Amino acid sequence: HSRESLRVEVDSLARLGVRAVILFGVPAAKDATGSGAYDPGGIVQVALRDLRSDLGDDVVVMADLCVDEYTDHGHCGIVGDDGAVDNDATLEIYARAALAQAEAGAQVVAPSGMMDG
């Protein structure tokens, strides 16, 4: 969805009685740390603000908390130079993303990252 088509779709769903939606982001650009996941101007954060502005509390708006769709390598977390998953660095990114999503209006932050430990 584009921002506008998402707004129309969720409004239609609300009129049908759907009371919750979850957003998964597909950013225009990706990088090794998935920075779009915690960027206040990132696609999910912008969409969250749009939907909360349009619908208030009539629909629970959730956000997926994973960075695989934001990373250029497609992993759910940070991969070190040695190719190993860096869980500690990933948790820092997840915390930043969760905060950005909550500040943008997510009523539920839904962690889905498949990380070791």
Contacts in CASP RR format, 6 or more apart in sequence:
PFRMAT RR
TARGET T0000
AUTHOR 0000-0000-0000
METHOD contacts of the structure
MODEL  1
HSRESLRVEVDSLARLGVRAVILFGVPAAKDATGSGAYDPGGIVQVALRD
LRSDLGDDVVVMADLCVDEYTDHGHCGIVGDDGAVDNDATLEIYARAALA
QAEAGAQVVAPSGMMDG
1 9 0 8 1.000
3 46 0 8 1.000
3 47 0 8 1.000
3 50 0 8 1.000
6 23 0 8 1.000
6 47 0 8 1.000
6 50 0 8 1.000
6 51 0 8 1.000
7 50 0 8 1.000
7 51 0 8 1.000
7 54 0 8 1.000
10 21 0 8 1.000
10 51 0 8 1.000
10 54 0 8 1.000
10 55 0 8 1.000
10 59 0 8 1.000
11 54 0 8 1.000
11 55 0 8 1.000
13 21 0 8 1.000
13 59 0 8 1.000
14 55 0 8 1.000
14 58 0 8 1.000
14 59 0 8 1.000
18 59 0 8 1.000
19 58 0 8 1.000
19 59 0 8 1.000
19 60 0 8 1.000
20 59 0 8 1.000
20 60 0 8 1.000
20 61 0 8 1.000
20 62 0 8 1.000
20 108 0 8 1.000
21 51 0 8 1.000
21 59 0 8 1.000
21 60 0 8 1.000
21 61 0 8 1.000
21 62 0 8 1.000
22 62 0 8 1.000
22 63 0 8 1.000
22 64 0 8 1.000
22 108 0 8 1.000
22 110 0 8 1.000
23 44 0 8 1.000
23 47 0 8 1.000
23 48 0 8 1.000
23 51 0 8 1.000
23 61 0 8 1.000
23 62 0 8 1.000
23 63 0 8 1.000
23 64 0 8 1.000
24 44 0 8 1.000
24 64 0 8 1.000
24 69 0 8 1.000
25 43 0 8 1.000
25 44 0 8 1.000
25 47 0 8 1.000
25 64 0 8 1.000
25 69 0 8 1.000
25 70 0 8 1.000
26 43 0 8 1.000
26 69 0 8 1.000
27 36 0 8 1.000
27 42 0 8 1.000
27 43 0 8 1.000
27 69 0 8 1.000
27 70 0 8 1.000
28 43 0 8 1.000
29 36 0 8 1.000
30 70 0 8 1.000
30 71 0 8 1.000
30 72 0 8 1.000
30 74 0 8 1.000
31 70 0 8 1.000
31 71 0 8 1.000
31 72 0 8 1.000
32 71 0 8 1.000
32 72 0 8 1.000
32 73 0 8 1.000
32 78 0 8 1.000
32 79 0 8 1.000
33 67 0 8 1.000
33 71 0 8 1.000
33 78 0 8 1.000
33 93 0 8 1.000
34 67 0 8 1.000
34 70 0 8 1.000
34 71 0 8 1.000
34 93 0 8 1.000
35 70 0 8 1.000
36 42 0 8 1.000
36 43 0 8 1.000
36 70 0 8 1.000
37 44 0 8 1.000
37 65 0 8 1.000
37 66 0 8 1.000
37 67 0 8 1.000
37 70 0 8 1.000
37 93 0 8 1.000
37 96 0 8 1.000
37 97 0 8 1.000
37 100 0 8 1.000
38 93 0 8 1.000
38 96 0 8 1.000
38 97 0 8 1.000
38 99 0 8 1.000
38 100 0 8 1.000
39 45 0 8 1.000
39 100 0 8 1.000
40 100 0 8 1.000
40 103 0 8 1.000
40 104 0 8 1.000
42 100 0 8 1.000
44 63 0 8 1.000
44 64 0 8 1.000
44 101 0 8 1.000
44 104 0 8 1.000
45 100 0 8 1.000
45 101 0 8 1.000
45 103 0 8 1.000
45 104 0 8 1.000
46 104 0 8 1.000
48 61 0 8 1.000
48 63 0 8 1.000
48 101 0 8 1.000
48 104 0 8 1.000
48 105 0 8 1.000
48 106 0 8 1.000
49 104 0 8 1.000
49 105 0 8 1.000
51 59 0 8 1.000
51 61 0 8 1.000
52 61 0 8 1.000
52 104 0 8 1.000
52 105 0 8 1.000
55 61 0 8 1.000
57 107 0 8 1.000
60 107 0 8 1.000
60 108 0 8 1.000
61 105 0 8 1.000
61 106 0 8 1.000
61 107 0 8 1.000
61 108 0 8 1.000
62 106 0 8 1.000
62 107 0 8 1.000
62 108 0 8 1.000
62 109 0 8 1.000
62 110 0 8 1.000
63 101 0 8 1.000
63 104 0 8 1.000
63 106 0 8 1.000
63 108 0 8 1.000
63 109 0 8 1.000
63 110 0 8 1.000
64 110 0 8 1.000
64 112 0 8 1.000
65 94 0 8 1.000
65 97 0 8 1.000
65 98 0 8 1.000
65 101 0 8 1.000
65 109 0 8 1.000
65 110 0 8 1.000
65 111 0 8 1.000
65 112 0 8 1.000
65 113 0 8 1.000
66 76 0 8 1.000
66 111 0 8 1.000
66 112 0 8 1.000
66 113 0 8 1.000
66 114 0 8 1.000
67 75 0 8 1.000
67 76 0 8 1.000
67 77 0 8 1.000
67 90 0 8 1.000
67 93 0 8 1.000
67 94 0 8 1.000
67 97 0 8 1.000
67 113 0 8 1.000
68 74 0 8 1.000
68 75 0 8 1.000
68 76 0 8 1.000
68 77 0 8 1.000
68 113 0 8 1.000
71 77 0 8 1.000
73 79 0 8 1.000
75 85 0 8 1.000
76 90 0 8 1.000
76 112 0 8 1.000
76 113 0 8 1.000
76 114 0 8 1.000
76 115 0 8 1.000
77 85 0 8 1.000
77 86 0 8 1.000
77 89 0 8 1.000
77 90 0 8 1.000
77 93 0 8 1.000
77 113 0 8 1.000
77 115 0 8 1.000
78 85 0 8 1.000
78 86 0 8 1.000
78 89 0 8 1.000
78 90 0 8 1.000
78 93 0 8 1.000
79 85 0 8 1.000
79 86 0 8 1.000
80 86 0 8 1.000
80 89 0 8 1.000
85 115 0 8 1.000
85 116 0 8 1.000
87 115 0 8 1.000
87 116 0 8 1.000
87 117 0 8 1.000
90 115 0 8 1.000
94 111 0 8 1.000
94 113 0 8 1.000
98 109 0 8 1.000
98 111 0 8 1.000
101 109 0 8 1.000
102 109 0 8 1.000
END
